[in-house]
Each structure stands twice: as structure tokens, then as C-alpha cells.
Amino acid sequence: MQNLENLLFIIITLNGLFDMSDHADSDAQNPHKDTHNLPFVAPCRALDIEAPKRWIRLGIADLRRAPDKSLAYGVTATILCYVAAYAGFVISGPLVLLTILSGLTLIGPVMAIGLYSISCQLQKGLSPKLSYCFRDGTRGIGNLGLFTSVLIVLFLVWVHVGHLLHLFFPAGEFMSNKIDLVFFFGIGSAVGAVFAVVTFCISAFSLPMIMDRQTDLVTGIVTSINAVLRNRKVMLLWATTILGGMLFSVVTGLLGLVVIFPIIGHATWHAYRETVEASDWPQRT
């Protein structure tokens, strides 16, 4: 318990330090706007059940409007998955390979920041440029860096849990036993679902908001959790849609990720724009 308290204290302290840096940048960009007296959480709109379909259609439209840059992110994500899969297979075998592949979805939101930028540029009527994606990716660098660290920690903890499961269920001893195999996948899926739910709630809208607005990490995360909880049915459908896309990618040997990843990334930007009412926070310029 003491270790957990120390960890929370470190995260809050680092967020405060990074927030001071980001506010300094914000004040330099918008000297006449007060970014310190804002609500703790951005309000969210009520969504209808058709919202995920709209987001996917808009995501596909963005992919078609900027295919080269969007697919570049898809190819990069696919290569990273192949590298991680190969390393996991060589080091720990096929069962831990599944753990690593599923765990990569935990850091997917960070990898998609460039796709949010492309959609943002298209929405403004601009011709997307990778240099702008890099610029947008460095906005609020302190908060983004801390959030990335949180997701990486979740990913490493999930991989460690997978190793523990692997120790309790050695591949050579139980692969032929169907009952043990079902038990292994059942426990792994249940634990993985907990990590996935936590990651989804904190990252559904936080990263697009941090990139788009002069806000801090805590506000972004609380806003994301609030929006997810207030639109539970719609967000469950959205999470299921994302899961379906990931499963399709796995079935195609990860090749489908080249297209699926950009679509989901673009769609996430449109989900944020439709769901979160962040007009009180100044835009980053």
C-alpha cells in the first residue's frame, strides 16, 4: 500500500511539473487567455447508438483523403507489432506472444497521435503534412510524455502478468489438455479485459483533447472517463468495434492492421470532436 501511495505521489508531482511547463507554453501562445481558471472536467454530449458508425465512416473518408500519410502510420504500427511478436516468440514462446500482441493495444492510442493530427488538419481544410503531425505530437509534450509512461507501465505490467500465467501453465505440460487450455485462456482474457477497460476509459478522448486544447493530463483523463461512463452503451459498442478490428488484423496475420489502425485512429478524432465539449479550453496553435 505504501508503494502504491508513493507511486501516486510521484505521478501527481510529475503531472504538476509538466503542467507548469505546458501552461508556460500556453501562455506564450495565447497571452490574453486565462488557462488557469477552467473547469476540472470538460462536459460531454449525449450520444446516440449510431455514433460509432458515423465515426468509422468519417475515419474511412479521412483515410481516402490522405491515403499515403495515413497508411504510413498503419505500416509503422504493423512493423512494430511484427518486431514485438518475433521478440516475444523467440524469448518466451507462443503463449507469451499472445500476451504481447494483446498488450500492444494498450499503447495504441499514443501511436495514433499522428492520425489525430491528420484528421484535425483535414477538418481545418488543410493539406495534411507529416511535419504538422510531428508538431502536434509535441504539443503539451510534458502531459503526453507522462501519459505515454502510464500506458507503457500498464503494458509492462500486463506482460508481467502474462509471464506469471505462463509459469502456472507451462506450455509443454498443458497444451494437449483442453480443460487446462480453456482455463488458461479464460483467466488471461479476464485479466486482459481489466487492463483493456482501464486503458480504454482513460485514453478514449484524453489524448485528442490534450493535443487539441491547452489542458493538462488529469483534466484529459477525467474528461475521458466521464464521457465513457455517461455514454456507456455507445462506448461499449465503440470498444467492441475496435476489438473487432483488432481481431480481424490478427486473423489476417496483422496485415489488416495497415488499414484498420488508420481508420480507428481517424475515427477516434471524430469521436472526440462529437463527444467532448472543450470550447472553454483555448486551442493550441
ABEGO torsion letter per residue (X at the ends): XAAAAAAAAAAAAAAAAAAAAAAAAAAAABAABBAABBBABBBBBBBBAAAAAAAAAAAAAAAAABAAAAAAAAAAAAAAAAAAAAAAAAAAEAAAAAAAAAAAAAAAAAAAAAAAAAAAAAAAGBBBBAAAAAAAAABGAAAAAAAAAAAAAAAAAAAAAAAAAAAABBAAAAAABAAAAAAAAAAAAAAAAAAAAAAAAAAAAAAAAAAABBBBAAAAAAAAAAAAAABAAAAAAAAAAAAAAAAAAAAAGGAAAAAAAAAAAAAAAAAAAAABBAAABBBBX
